[in-house]
């Protein structure tokens, strides 16, 4: 059984695949944290909590004369505010009398087989009840009759535990939630490094690692989206932890909006971690009988370094977060016309690109921005999802059928969440955007954001997209979102609910995505937000892949894709070859290197294939042929990072099939060096007893030799050079 309860000492022992998580109901009914880490078969209290009379750590109601017991020093599971714990609480509510004090105590618990879904929210799931066990602990504040159901799920086949919380007002008065973290863990120590994935537009998910220090460190978004600037992932790691060694305690929020991940080291070198919806500019009115479901946090423990952690995230997300027909399907090689034409195209130009792409082995044509309304620039027409007959006089159905007749798939770009002031929809419904009455409406990319907290706005999006998707043979949708929230308010909400707008927006978005992806299961949906501005688990629940970054430069992508791979599976990462000089950083790299980097994700092109030379066409044909032969291995194999672009002048990684019969190894050098040293790379993930043939150099090596001694890298002349080698067991 994955969860056991010891009635004698009120201890819960949760066991995932190779992980234990232990909590205990203490005197007074406080829920305390005892252990999270490597699996133990039986817990007998070797690290039992110890108490001491600490100065300025007061004693809660019920402690009597025991001055050693204080919530200020107790490691807790879901701490309240105002009753002797001075650290950041997991939640906070404001009552009608203006007070914000709460005091949660244990009341009961349930142990369930399987994993219940979260209503209206994305979450990991199981396909059979045997895959997981769930513990629901009911905490109550009897003074105000507020109930919190703190939920833990442990997976049988993964070193992963999920956490979420449901708050319910059982009392007779209104209350406002002003903070609702989804989880809290109090570590008994503070000797950690803090790993996060900060970035910016066209520079997403760079790896940051800094020492944990006394006080508060945090990651957050206040932008209305999970954002390019911070990803909802963080980890505490041991000082010695690297790719293959050391402990990792990782947290990832299954949510696409504002979030806060907080790490606080207290006066006694204990470390508190909590994560959830950002309390900044957030509140939620909880009327009598109402409940509020917080999103899920996925917690992963690894004792063999970052690759061990990544392997857990990758497999869990690929098989028990992503859903639908395309979860396990190989993804097609696509061509996107955006960087080839931008807004300047017509049906003839589109067909010319599609026809030549087909000759090169490309399988899917994607028509990007500019096909609707009067969209000749980015100042107009968002919200008017009607085909522009000036560009496509025969309509979308005709174009899609012509592409389909060539034995190619057809895809389409949308930005459904946005509205242009210069649009028929805005002229008809100017109050449908997020705004505050009496204030100006700032724009980003010359557009406003539709208010998805409103049912009629959501239904309009569903109806418009359904009309397009049901009337043409469309097999792929790129779902974009190109600005963050300002002047956050809703014309449809009363004053005391205005700070619910951003979260209600996310609930509306999830409802739209659920309806459309369910109605069109044959369509591969790809999420995009100016590239990787919403690359988070919440999106992956509805759309199994994401456009990783608007930056298509191969050298920039080394860090972007490397950092993204820390958490997210290769099958979720869109990667394209674009023209040079690159449109974002103006760098010129070889077509070979651009191909090797892009083939390390869901492969595609974003250039005008009609302008390729004969030599380039030959290379593209070779790239598509290689990728088709190896894409199952790349998209769904085991991924190992070998050399980090954050640490030097080169990068390397390898994809290994689950049966270890095949592998694809990639090495990229960045800048040429004078009198360069000879280099070798130790591979990973192979079977040490197998012999592997490397096609490109026509040589055989044993797996143990490749992993323990390493593989020689040829001298690569010039900047931005690469190799991509196929290994096959003999």
C-alpha positions as CSV (number, residue, x, y, z in Angstrom):
1,X,0.0,0.0,0.0
2,X,1.3,3.4,-0.9
3,X,0.0,5.2,2.2
4,X,-0.1,3.8,5.7
5,X,-1.4,5.4,8.9
6,X,0.0,4.4,12.4
7,X,-2.8,5.1,14.9
8,X,-0.5,4.7,17.8
9,X,1.6,7.8,17.0
10,X,-0.7,9.5,14.4
11,X,1.9,9.2,11.6
12,X,1.3,9.0,7.9
13,X,3.9,7.3,5.7
14,X,3.5,8.0,2.0
15,X,5.6,5.8,-0.4
16,X,6.0,6.6,-4.1
17,X,8.2,4.4,-6.3
18,X,11.4,5.0,-4.4
19,X,10.4,8.0,-2.2
20,X,9.0,8.3,1.3
21,X,7.1,11.3,2.6
22,X,6.2,11.3,6.3
23,X,3.9,13.5,8.3
24,X,2.5,13.4,11.8
25,X,-0.4,14.9,13.8
26,X,1.1,16.6,16.8
27,X,-0.3,17.6,20.1
28,X,-3.1,20.0,19.7
29,X,-3.9,18.7,16.2
30,X,-1.1,20.4,14.3
31,X,0.0,18.7,11.1
32,X,3.8,18.4,11.2
33,X,6.3,17.4,8.5
34,X,8.9,14.7,9.4
35,X,10.6,13.5,6.3
36,X,10.8,13.6,2.5
37,X,13.5,11.8,0.6
38,X,14.8,8.3,-0.2
39,X,12.4,5.6,0.5
40,X,12.5,3.8,3.8
41,X,10.5,0.7,4.5
42,X,9.5,1.5,8.0
43,X,9.7,4.7,10.1
44,X,10.4,4.4,13.8
45,X,11.1,8.0,14.7
46,X,14.9,8.2,14.2
47,X,14.5,12.0,13.5
48,X,11.7,12.6,16.0
49,X,10.9,16.3,16.5
50,X,12.7,18.0,19.4
51,X,11.4,20.9,21.4
52,X,13.2,23.7,23.3
53,X,12.2,26.9,25.0
54,X,13.2,29.4,22.3
55,X,13.2,33.1,23.1
56,X,10.5,35.1,21.3
57,X,8.8,31.9,20.0
58,X,5.5,32.1,21.8
59,X,3.2,29.1,22.6
60,X,-0.1,28.5,20.9
61,X,-3.5,28.3,22.6
62,X,-3.7,24.9,24.3
63,X,0.0,24.5,25.1
64,X,-0.6,25.4,28.7
65,X,2.7,25.9,30.6
66,X,4.8,24.0,28.0
67,X,7.1,26.8,26.8
68,X,9.0,24.4,24.5
69,X,6.1,24.0,22.0
70,X,5.7,26.8,19.4
71,X,4.5,26.9,15.9
72,X,7.4,29.2,15.2
73,X,9.7,26.2,15.4
74,X,7.5,23.4,14.3
75,X,8.0,22.0,10.8
76,X,4.5,22.1,9.3
77,X,2.5,20.8,6.4
78,X,-0.1,23.6,5.9
79,X,0.7,26.5,8.3
80,X,-1.8,29.2,9.4
81,X,-1.1,32.8,10.2
82,X,-1.3,34.6,13.5
83,X,-1.0,31.9,16.1
84,X,2.7,31.9,17.0
85,X,4.2,31.1,13.6
86,X,6.0,34.2,12.2
87,X,7.0,32.6,8.9
88,X,5.1,32.9,5.6
89,X,1.9,31.0,6.0
90,X,0.5,28.7,3.4
91,X,-2.8,30.5,3.3
92,X,-4.6,33.5,4.7
93,X,-8.2,34.6,4.9
94,X,-9.8,38.0,5.8
95,X,-13.0,37.9,7.9
96,X,-15.9,40.3,7.9
97,X,-14.5,41.8,11.1
98,X,-11.2,42.6,9.3
99,X,-9.1,40.0,11.2
100,X,-6.9,37.6,9.3
101,X,-6.1,35.1,12.1
102,X,-6.7,31.4,11.4
103,X,-5.9,28.2,13.3
104,X,-6.1,24.9,11.4
105,X,-6.2,21.7,13.4
106,X,-6.5,18.1,12.3
107,X,-10.0,16.7,12.2
108,X,-10.0,13.5,10.1
109,X,-8.4,11.8,7.1
110,X,-9.2,9.5,4.2
111,X,-6.9,7.2,2.2
112,X,-8.2,6.5,-1.3
113,X,-7.0,4.3,-4.1
114,X,-6.3,6.2,-7.3
115,X,-6.2,10.0,-7.9
116,X,-9.3,12.2,-8.0
117,X,-9.4,14.9,-10.7
118,X,-9.5,18.6,-9.8
119,X,-12.7,20.3,-11.0
120,X,-12.1,22.9,-13.7
121,X,-8.3,22.6,-13.4
122,X,-5.6,20.7,-15.2
123,X,-3.7,18.0,-13.2
124,X,-1.8,14.8,-13.5
125,X,-4.0,11.7,-13.7
126,X,-4.0,7.9,-13.6
127,X,-5.5,5.5,-16.0
128,X,-6.1,2.8,-13.4
129,X,-6.6,3.0,-9.6
130,X,-3.6,0.9,-9.0
131,X,-1.2,3.6,-10.3
132,X,-1.6,5.9,-7.2
133,X,-2.8,6.3,-3.6
134,X,-4.3,9.5,-2.3
135,X,-4.4,10.9,1.2
136,X,-7.0,13.6,2.1
137,X,-6.4,15.3,5.4
138,X,-9.2,17.5,6.7
139,X,-8.0,20.5,8.8
140,X,-10.5,22.9,10.4
141,X,-10.6,26.2,12.1
142,X,-13.5,25.7,14.5
143,X,-13.9,29.4,15.4
144,X,-14.8,30.4,11.8
145,X,-15.7,27.0,10.5
146,X,-13.3,27.0,7.7
147,X,-12.3,23.6,6.3
148,X,-9.2,22.8,4.3
149,X,-8.8,19.4,2.6
150,X,-5.1,19.0,2.1
151,X,-4.6,16.3,-0.6
152,X,-1.5,14.2,-1.3
153,X,-1.2,11.7,-4.1
154,X,1.8,9.3,-4.4
155,X,2.5,7.5,-7.7
156,X,3.3,3.8,-7.8
157,X,5.6,4.1,-10.8
158,X,7.1,7.5,-10.3
159,X,9.1,9.3,-7.6
160,X,6.5,12.0,-7.6
161,X,3.9,13.3,-5.1
162,X,1.2,15.9,-6.0
163,X,-0.2,18.4,-3.5
164,X,-3.4,20.5,-3.6
165,X,-5.8,22.1,-1.2
166,X,-9.5,22.7,-1.2
167,X,-10.9,25.4,1.1
168,X,-14.6,25.4,2.1
169,X,-16.6,27.9,4.1
170,X,-18.8,25.9,6.5
171,X,-19.6,29.0,8.6
172,X,-22.3,31.7,8.4
173,X,-20.2,34.7,7.4
174,X,-18.4,35.7,4.2
175,X,-14.7,35.5,4.1
176,X,-12.0,36.4,1.6
177,X,-9.1,34.2,0.7
178,X,-6.1,36.4,0.3
179,X,-3.5,33.6,-0.1
180,X,-4.0,30.0,-1.0
181,X,-0.8,28.1,-1.6
182,X,-1.2,24.6,-2.9
183,X,1.5,23.1,-0.8
184,X,4.0,23.7,2.0
185,X,7.0,21.7,3.1
186,X,9.2,22.6,6.1
187,X,12.6,21.1,5.7
188,X,14.6,20.6,8.9
189,X,17.8,22.1,7.4
190,X,19.0,24.8,5.1
191,X,22.1,23.5,3.4
192,X,20.7,23.8,-0.2
193,X,21.2,25.5,-3.5
194,X,18.1,27.1,-5.1
195,X,17.6,26.2,-8.8
196,X,15.1,28.2,-11.0
197,X,14.5,28.9,-14.7
198,X,14.4,32.7,-15.2
199,X,14.4,34.4,-18.6
200,X,12.8,36.9,-20.9
201,X,11.1,36.9,-24.3
202,X,13.5,35.1,-26.8
203,X,15.6,34.1,-23.8
204,X,13.4,31.7,-21.8
205,X,14.3,29.2,-19.1
206,X,17.9,29.8,-18.5
207,X,19.2,27.8,-15.5
208,X,20.0,29.8,-12.3
209,X,21.6,28.2,-9.3
210,X,22.3,30.2,-6.1
211,X,22.9,29.3,-2.4
212,X,19.8,29.3,-0.2
213,X,20.3,32.0,2.4
214,X,18.5,33.2,5.5
215,X,15.4,35.2,4.7
216,X,13.1,34.9,1.7
217,X,13.9,33.9,-1.9
218,X,11.2,33.6,-4.4
219,X,10.0,33.2,-8.0
220,X,6.8,34.7,-9.2
221,X,4.7,36.1,-12.0
222,X,2.3,39.0,-11.7
223,X,1.7,39.2,-15.5
224,X,-1.4,37.1,-15.8
225,X,0.6,34.3,-17.3
226,X,3.2,31.9,-16.1
227,X,5.5,34.1,-18.2
228,X,8.9,34.2,-20.0
229,X,10.4,35.9,-17.0
230,X,9.9,33.1,-14.5
231,X,8.8,29.5,-15.0
232,X,6.7,27.9,-12.2
233,X,9.5,25.5,-11.3
234,X,12.0,25.6,-8.5
235,X,14.2,23.0,-6.8
236,X,16.3,22.7,-3.6
237,X,19.4,20.7,-4.3
238,X,22.4,19.6,-2.3
239,X,25.7,21.5,-2.7
240,X,27.3,18.5,-4.5
241,X,24.4,17.8,-6.8
242,X,25.1,17.6,-10.5
243,X,23.6,15.8,-13.5
244,X,24.3,12.3,-12.1
245,X,24.8,12.7,-8.4
246,X,23.1,14.2,-5.4
247,X,19.6,14.9,-4.0
248,X,17.0,17.1,-5.7
249,X,13.7,18.3,-4.2
250,X,11.7,19.8,-7.1
251,X,8.4,21.7,-7.3
252,X,6.4,22.5,-10.5
253,X,3.0,24.3,-10.4
254,X,0.3,23.0,-12.7
255,X,-1.1,26.4,-13.6
256,X,-0.7,29.0,-16.3
257,X,-1.4,32.2,-14.5
258,X,0.1,34.3,-11.7
259,X,2.1,32.2,-9.3
260,X,4.5,32.5,-6.3
261,X,7.1,30.0,-5.3
262,X,8.7,30.9,-2.0
263,X,11.8,29.6,0.0
264,X,12.3,31.0,3.5
265,X,15.1,30.1,5.8
266,X,14.3,30.9,9.4
267,X,16.4,31.7,12.5
268,X,16.9,28.0,13.3
269,X,18.1,27.0,9.8
270,X,14.8,25.4,8.8
271,X,13.6,25.9,5.2
272,X,10.0,26.6,4.4
273,X,8.8,26.1,0.8
274,X,5.4,27.0,-0.4
275,X,4.0,27.4,-3.9
276,X,0.6,28.5,-5.3
277,X,-1.4,31.3,-6.9
278,X,0.4,34.6,-6.4
279,X,-1.4,36.4,-3.5
280,X,-0.4,39.8,-5.1
281,X,-3.6,41.5,-6.3
282,X,-5.6,38.3,-5.6
283,X,-8.5,37.6,-3.4
284,X,-11.5,35.2,-3.6
285,X,-14.8,35.8,-1.9
286,X,-15.8,32.6,-0.1
287,X,-19.5,32.8,0.8
288,X,-21.1,30.3,3.2
289,X,-21.2,26.9,1.6
290,X,-18.7,27.9,-1.1
291,X,-15.4,26.2,-1.8
292,X,-12.2,27.1,-3.6
293,X,-10.0,24.5,-5.3
294,X,-6.3,25.5,-5.5
295,X,-4.3,24.1,-8.4
296,X,-1.8,21.2,-8.1
297,X,1.9,21.2,-7.4
298,X,4.0,18.3,-8.6
299,X,6.8,17.4,-6.2
300,X,9.7,15.2,-7.5
301,X,12.5,13.7,-5.4
302,X,15.7,12.4,-7.0
303,X,18.8,11.1,-5.4
304,X,20.9,10.7,-8.6
305,X,21.0,14.3,-9.7
306,X,19.2,16.5,-12.2
307,X,19.0,13.8,-14.9
308,X,17.2,11.6,-12.5
309,X,14.8,14.4,-11.6
310,X,14.2,15.2,-15.3
311,X,13.6,11.6,-16.2
312,X,10.8,11.5,-13.6
313,X,9.2,14.7,-14.8
314,X,9.5,13.7,-18.5
315,X,7.9,10.3,-18.1
316,X,5.2,11.5,-15.8
317,X,4.2,14.5,-17.9
318,X,4.5,12.6,-21.2
319,X,2.2,9.8,-20.1
320,X,0.1,11.2,-17.1
321,X,-0.3,14.9,-17.8
322,X,-0.4,15.2,-21.6
323,X,-3.6,13.7,-23.0
324,X,-5.5,13.0,-26.1
325,X,-4.8,11.3,-29.5
326,X,-1.4,12.9,-29.9
327,X,0.0,12.0,-26.5
328,X,1.8,8.9,-27.7
329,X,1.9,9.7,-31.5
330,X,4.9,10.8,-33.4
331,X,4.7,14.5,-34.3
332,X,4.8,15.6,-37.9
333,X,7.6,17.7,-39.5
334,X,6.1,21.1,-40.2
335,X,6.8,24.2,-42.2
336,X,5.5,27.5,-40.8
337,X,5.2,30.5,-43.2
338,X,5.7,33.3,-40.6
339,X,9.4,34.1,-41.0
340,X,9.1,33.4,-44.7
341,X,6.3,35.9,-45.5
342,X,5.1,37.6,-42.3
343,X,1.7,39.2,-43.3
344,X,2.6,39.5,-47.0
345,X,1.2,36.4,-48.7
346,X,-1.5,35.1,-51.0
347,X,-2.8,31.7,-51.9
348,X,-0.3,31.3,-54.7
349,X,2.6,32.0,-52.4
350,X,1.3,29.7,-49.8
351,X,0.9,26.9,-52.3
352,X,4.3,27.4,-53.7
353,X,5.9,27.0,-50.2
354,X,3.7,24.0,-49.5
355,X,4.5,22.2,-52.8
356,X,8.3,22.7,-52.5
357,X,8.1,21.7,-48.8
358,X,6.4,18.4,-49.8
359,X,9.2,17.6,-52.2
360,X,11.7,18.1,-49.3
361,X,9.9,15.5,-47.0
362,X,7.9,18.0,-44.9
363,X,4.6,16.7,-43.8
364,X,2.5,19.6,-42.4
365,X,2.0,23.1,-43.6
366,X,1.1,25.8,-41.0
367,X,-0.5,29.1,-42.1
368,X,0.5,31.6,-39.5
369,X,-0.8,35.1,-38.6
370,X,-2.5,37.3,-41.3
371,X,-5.2,35.0,-42.8
372,X,-8.2,36.7,-41.1
373,X,-10.1,40.0,-41.0
374,X,-8.0,42.8,-42.5
375,X,-4.8,41.6,-40.9
376,X,-2.0,43.2,-43.0
377,X,-0.2,44.2,-39.8
378,X,-0.4,43.7,-36.1
379,X,-2.7,46.7,-35.4
380,X,-6.0,45.1,-36.5
381,X,-8.5,42.3,-36.7
382,X,-7.8,40.1,-33.6
383,X,-11.2,38.8,-32.6
384,X,-12.6,38.7,-36.2
385,X,-11.9,35.0,-37.1
386,X,-13.1,35.4,-40.7
387,X,-11.0,34.5,-43.7
388,X,-9.5,37.5,-45.6
389,X,-10.8,37.0,-49.1
390,X,-8.2,39.4,-50.5
391,X,-5.4,37.0,-49.6
392,X,-7.4,33.8,-49.8
393,X,-10.2,34.5,-52.4
394,X,-11.3,30.8,-52.4
395,X,-11.5,30.5,-48.7
396,X,-9.8,28.4,-46.0
397,X,-11.5,25.1,-46.9
398,X,-10.3,25.4,-50.5
399,X,-6.7,26.1,-49.5
400,X,-6.7,23.3,-46.8
401,X,-8.1,20.8,-49.3
402,X,-5.4,21.7,-51.9
403,X,-2.7,21.1,-49.4
404,X,-4.3,17.9,-48.2
405,X,-4.6,16.7,-51.8
406,X,-0.8,16.9,-51.9
407,X,-0.7,14.3,-49.1
408,X,0.3,17.1,-46.6
409,X,-1.5,18.1,-43.4
410,X,-2.8,21.6,-42.9
411,X,-2.5,23.7,-39.8
412,X,-3.6,27.2,-38.7
413,X,-2.5,29.9,-36.3
414,X,-5.0,31.6,-33.9
415,X,-4.7,34.1,-31.1
416,X,-8.1,33.5,-29.6
417,X,-7.6,35.3,-26.2
418,X,-6.9,38.7,-27.8
419,X,-8.8,41.5,-29.4
420,X,-7.7,44.5,-31.5
421,X,-9.3,47.9,-31.0
422,X,-9.5,48.0,-34.8
423,X,-11.9,45.0,-35.1
424,X,-15.6,44.4,-35.6
425,X,-15.7,42.5,-32.3
426,X,-14.3,45.5,-30.3
427,X,-16.7,47.9,-32.0
428,X,-19.6,45.7,-31.0
429,X,-18.4,44.8,-27.5
430,X,-15.8,47.3,-26.2
431,X,-16.5,46.1,-22.7
432,X,-15.4,42.5,-23.5
433,X,-11.8,43.2,-22.8
434,X,-10.0,43.3,-19.5
435,X,-10.2,46.9,-18.3
436,X,-11.0,49.2,-15.4
437,X,-13.8,51.7,-16.1
438,X,-12.6,55.3,-16.2
439,X,-9.0,54.3,-16.9
440,X,-7.1,54.1,-20.2
441,X,-6.5,50.8,-21.8
442,X,-2.8,50.2,-22.3
443,X,-1.9,47.8,-25.2
444,X,0.8,45.3,-25.9
445,X,1.6,44.4,-29.5
446,X,-1.3,46.9,-30.2
447,X,-3.9,44.5,-28.7
448,X,-6.1,44.1,-25.6
449,X,-7.0,40.9,-23.8
450,X,-10.5,39.4,-23.9
451,X,-12.2,39.0,-20.5
452,X,-12.4,35.2,-20.2
453,X,-14.0,35.5,-16.7
454,X,-17.2,36.1,-18.7
455,X,-19.2,33.2,-20.0
456,X,-20.4,35.0,-23.1
457,X,-16.8,35.9,-24.1
458,X,-15.7,32.3,-23.7
459,X,-18.6,31.0,-25.7
460,X,-17.9,33.5,-28.6
461,X,-14.4,32.1,-28.9
462,X,-15.6,28.6,-28.8
463,X,-18.2,29.3,-31.5
464,X,-15.8,31.2,-33.8
465,X,-13.1,28.6,-33.7
466,X,-15.5,25.8,-34.0
467,X,-16.8,27.4,-37.2
468,X,-13.3,27.5,-38.7
469,X,-12.1,24.1,-37.5
470,X,-15.2,22.2,-38.5
471,X,-15.4,23.6,-42.0
472,X,-11.9,22.7,-43.3
473,X,-9.5,19.7,-43.0
474,X,-7.3,21.2,-40.3
475,X,-5.0,18.9,-38.3
476,X,-2.9,21.3,-36.3
477,X,-3.6,24.5,-34.4
478,X,-0.9,26.9,-33.1
479,X,-2.6,28.7,-30.2
480,X,-0.8,32.0,-29.5
481,X,-1.0,34.7,-26.8
482,X,1.1,37.8,-27.2
483,X,0.7,40.1,-24.3
484,X,0.4,40.2,-20.5
485,X,-2.3,41.7,-18.4
486,X,-2.6,45.3,-17.4
487,X,-5.5,47.3,-15.9
488,X,-6.8,44.0,-14.6
489,X,-10.6,44.2,-14.0
490,X,-13.9,42.8,-15.3
491,X,-17.0,44.8,-16.3
492,X,-19.0,41.7,-15.2
493,X,-17.7,41.3,-11.7
494,X,-18.9,43.3,-8.6
495,X,-16.4,45.4,-6.7
496,X,-15.7,42.8,-4.0
497,X,-14.7,40.2,-6.6
498,X,-12.5,42.3,-8.9
499,X,-9.3,40.7,-7.6
500,X,-10.7,37.3,-8.7
501,X,-10.4,38.4,-12.4
502,X,-7.0,37.0,-13.2
503,X,-7.8,33.6,-11.8
504,X,-11.3,33.5,-13.3
505,X,-9.6,34.3,-16.6
506,X,-7.5,31.1,-16.3
507,X,-10.6,29.1,-15.4
508,X,-12.3,30.4,-18.5
509,X,-9.3,29.7,-20.6
510,X,-9.1,26.1,-19.3
511,X,-12.8,25.6,-20.0
512,X,-12.4,26.9,-23.6
513,X,-9.4,24.6,-24.2
514,X,-11.2,21.6,-22.7
515,X,-14.2,22.1,-24.9
516,X,-12.2,22.6,-28.1
517,X,-9.6,19.9,-27.6
518,X,-12.4,17.5,-26.8
519,X,-14.5,18.5,-29.8
520,X,-11.5,18.2,-32.2
521,X,-9.5,15.2,-30.9
522,X,-7.9,14.7,-34.4
523,X,-6.2,18.2,-34.2
524,X,-2.7,18.6,-32.7
525,X,-2.9,21.7,-30.6
526,X,0.4,23.6,-29.9
527,X,0.5,26.2,-27.2
528,X,2.4,29.4,-27.8
529,X,2.8,32.7,-25.9
530,X,5.3,34.8,-27.9
531,X,7.1,31.5,-27.9
532,X,7.7,30.1,-24.5
533,X,5.9,32.6,-22.3
534,X,3.4,30.0,-21.1
535,X,5.5,26.8,-21.1
536,X,4.0,25.2,-18.1
537,X,2.2,22.0,-17.0
538,X,-1.2,23.6,-17.1
539,X,-0.9,24.1,-20.8
540,X,0.5,20.7,-21.4
541,X,-2.7,19.1,-20.0
542,X,-4.6,20.5,-23.0
543,X,-1.9,20.9,-25.6
544,X,0.9,18.2,-25.7
545,X,3.5,20.5,-27.2
546,X,4.6,24.2,-26.9
547,X,6.5,26.5,-29.2
548,X,9.6,26.7,-27.1
549,X,10.7,30.2,-28.0
550,X,10.3,32.8,-30.7
551,X,14.1,32.8,-30.9
552,X,14.9,30.3,-33.6
553,X,18.7,30.9,-33.5
554,X,20.4,27.6,-33.1
555,X,23.0,28.8,-30.6
556,X,20.5,30.7,-28.5
557,X,18.4,27.5,-28.5
558,X,21.2,25.5,-26.9
559,X,20.5,27.2,-23.6
560,X,16.8,27.6,-24.1
561,X,16.2,23.9,-24.9
562,X,18.7,22.7,-22.4
563,X,17.0,24.7,-19.6
564,X,13.5,23.6,-20.7
565,X,14.6,20.0,-20.7
566,X,15.3,20.2,-17.0
567,X,11.5,19.8,-16.4
568,X,9.6,19.3,-19.7
569,X,9.8,16.3,-22.1
570,X,11.4,16.6,-25.5
571,X,8.0,15.6,-27.0
572,X,6.6,18.9,-25.8
573,X,9.3,21.2,-27.3
574,X,8.7,22.8,-30.7
575,X,12.0,23.6,-32.6
576,X,12.4,25.0,-36.1
577,X,15.2,25.7,-38.6
578,X,14.9,29.3,-39.7
579,X,16.8,31.5,-42.3
580,X,20.1,33.2,-41.7
581,X,21.0,35.8,-40.6
582,X,18.6,34.8,-37.8
583,X,15.7,37.2,-37.5
584,X,16.0,37.6,-33.7
585,X,19.8,37.8,-33.0
586,X,21.1,38.3,-36.6
587,X,23.6,35.4,-36.2
588,X,24.6,33.2,-39.2
589,X,25.0,29.5,-38.5
590,X,25.3,26.5,-40.8
591,X,22.2,24.7,-42.0
592,X,23.7,21.6,-40.6
593,X,23.9,23.0,-37.0
594,X,20.5,24.6,-37.3
595,X,19.1,21.2,-38.2
596,X,20.9,19.3,-35.5
597,X,19.6,21.6,-32.8
598,X,16.0,21.7,-34.2
599,X,15.9,18.0,-34.7
600,X,16.5,17.7,-30.9
601,X,12.8,18.6,-30.4
602,X,9.6,18.5,-32.4
603,X,11.1,19.3,-35.7
604,X,10.1,21.9,-38.3
605,X,11.1,24.8,-40.6
606,X,10.3,28.5,-40.5
607,X,11.8,29.9,-43.7
608,X,11.0,30.4,-47.4
609,X,11.9,27.0,-48.9
610,X,11.5,28.6,-52.4
611,X,14.7,30.5,-51.9
612,X,16.9,27.6,-50.9
613,X,19.9,26.7,-53.1
614,X,20.1,23.2,-54.6
615,X,22.7,22.3,-52.0
616,X,20.5,23.5,-49.2
617,X,17.5,21.6,-50.6
618,X,19.6,18.4,-50.5
619,X,20.5,19.0,-46.9
620,X,16.9,19.6,-45.9
621,X,15.8,16.4,-47.6
622,X,18.5,14.5,-45.7
623,X,17.5,16.2,-42.4
624,X,13.8,15.2,-42.8
625,X,14.8,11.7,-43.8
626,X,17.0,11.3,-40.7
627,X,14.4,12.7,-38.4
628,X,11.6,10.5,-39.7
629,X,13.8,7.5,-39.1
630,X,14.7,8.6,-35.6
631,X,11.9,10.8,-34.3
632,X,10.2,8.2,-32.1
633,X,13.6,7.8,-30.4
634,X,14.0,11.6,-30.1
635,X,10.5,12.5,-29.1
636,X,9.8,9.6,-26.7
637,X,13.2,8.2,-25.7
638,X,15.2,8.8,-22.6
639,X,17.1,12.1,-22.6
640,X,20.4,12.7,-21.0
641,X,22.2,16.1,-20.8
642,X,26.0,15.5,-21.2
643,X,27.6,19.0,-21.5
644,X,26.0,22.2,-20.4
645,X,26.1,25.4,-22.6
646,X,25.8,27.3,-19.4
647,X,29.3,26.0,-18.3
648,X,31.5,26.2,-21.3
649,X,32.0,26.6,-25.0
650,X,30.1,23.5,-26.1
651,X,27.0,21.4,-25.4
652,X,26.1,17.8,-25.8
653,X,23.2,15.5,-25.2
654,X,21.9,12.0,-26.1
655,X,18.6,10.3,-26.7
656,X,18.4,6.6,-25.8
657,X,15.6,4.2,-26.7
658,X,13.9,2.6,-23.7
659,X,15.3,-0.8,-24.7
660,X,18.8,0.8,-25.1
661,X,19.1,-0.6,-28.6
662,X,19.4,2.8,-30.3
663,X,20.7,6.3,-29.5
664,X,21.2,9.7,-31.1
665,X,24.2,11.7,-29.9
666,X,24.5,15.5,-30.5
667,X,27.5,17.7,-29.9
668,X,27.7,21.4,-30.6
669,X,30.7,23.7,-30.3
670,X,30.0,27.4,-30.1
671,X,33.1,29.5,-30.9
672,X,36.2,28.4,-32.6
673,X,39.4,28.3,-30.5
674,X,43.0,28.8,-31.7
675,X,45.0,25.6,-31.2
676,X,42.0,23.8,-29.7
677,X,42.4,20.9,-27.3
678,X,41.2,17.4,-28.3
679,X,37.8,16.7,-26.6
680,X,35.8,13.7,-25.6
681,X,32.4,13.2,-24.1
682,X,31.3,10.5,-21.8
683,X,27.9,9.2,-23.0
684,X,25.1,8.1,-20.7
685,X,22.0,5.8,-20.7
686,X,23.5,3.0,-22.8
687,X,23.7,-0.7,-21.9
688,X,27.2,-1.3,-20.7
689,X,27.1,-4.9,-22.0
690,X,26.0,-4.0,-25.5
691,X,28.2,-3.1,-28.5
692,X,27.1,0.0,-30.5
693,X,27.8,0.8,-34.1
694,X,28.1,4.5,-34.9
695,X,27.0,4.9,-38.5
696,X,28.7,8.3,-39.3
697,X,32.2,7.0,-38.4
698,X,31.6,3.4,-39.2
699,X,33.0,2.1,-35.9
700,X,31.8,-0.2,-33.0
701,X,32.3,0.5,-29.3
702,X,31.1,-1.2,-26.2
703,X,28.5,0.7,-24.0
704,X,30.8,0.6,-20.9
705,X,33.6,2.1,-23.0
706,X,31.5,4.9,-24.3
707,X,30.1,5.8,-20.8
708,X,33.3,5.3,-18.7
709,X,36.1,6.3,-21.1
710,X,34.2,8.5,-23.5
711,X,33.9,9.2,-27.2
712,X,36.4,11.3,-29.1
713,X,35.0,14.4,-30.7
714,X,36.5,15.4,-34.1
715,X,38.1,18.8,-34.5
716,X,35.4,21.0,-35.8
717,X,36.6,24.0,-37.8
718,X,34.9,27.4,-37.4
719,X,32.2,28.8,-35.2
720,X,28.9,27.1,-34.5
721,X,29.7,23.5,-35.6
722,X,28.0,20.3,-34.7
723,X,27.7,16.6,-35.1
724,X,24.7,14.3,-34.9
725,X,25.6,10.6,-34.7
726,X,23.3,7.5,-34.7
727,X,24.2,4.6,-32.5
728,X,22.7,1.1,-33.0
729,X,23.3,-2.0,-30.9
730,X,24.9,-4.8,-32.8
